[in-house]
Amino acid sequence: MRIDNWRAADDLLYDRPLLEDLTTLRFIDAGHSAILLGPVGVGKTHLANALGHMAIGRRKTVLFARADKLFHRLKAARLDNSVDAELRRITAVDILIIDDFALRALDATETNDFYELIVERHQQTKTTIVTSNREPAEWLTMTADALLAQSAIDRLTSRAHTLVIEGPSYRQRHRPGLDRPNPAEHPQ
């Protein structure tokens, strides 16, 4: 998933100048973050990956994780008492990409882990890229502790560039059989 093979369909609506600016990676150099929002299938994950690949090309360390797997990893680290080391490892990367955030509700432990990650990364001016189908205001309703979540979200959004992508799902536009002509449109 690289920026040069991301094909924005004509029916996608997004701030093109903002995307161009994000691909310069100036936001990373400034210690800012990025939030990529939109419905399912519009290319948020692809773009987040592409930004991560570009950052690796500039010798930045990048960790990409789906939100549910990231929080599961932290829960598992609690079992062997390595959670502090795991949090430090995740916090230490230059760019943390959290994919599909708030797709499902976060329990109390996940909400706390989200807070800890964002607060630590914010204090160290580390870049976090988040993809989500929900607006940050909706994230509060998906957490177990609205105050902790609000504190984390406020820190994240205060230094984040938000790219909203709207349009139909790429996967639905490219389903098998959609490339075949419709017989009703082309009578013989």
Secondary structure as UniProt FT lines:
FT   HELIX           3..5
FT   TURN            10..11
FT   HELIX           16..22
FT   TURN            23..25
FT   HELIX           26..29
FT   TURN            30..31
FT   STRAND          33..37
FT   TURN            40..41
FT   HELIX           44..57
FT   TURN            58..59
FT   STRAND          62..66
FT   HELIX           67..79
FT   TURN            80..81
FT   HELIX           83..92
FT   STRAND          95..99
FT   TURN            101..102
FT   HELIX           108..123
FT   TURN            124..125
FT   STRAND          127..132
FT   HELIX           136..139
FT   HELIX           140..142
FT   HELIX           146..158
FT   STRAND          160..164
FT   HELIX           170..173
FT   TURN            176..179
FT   TURN            183..185
//
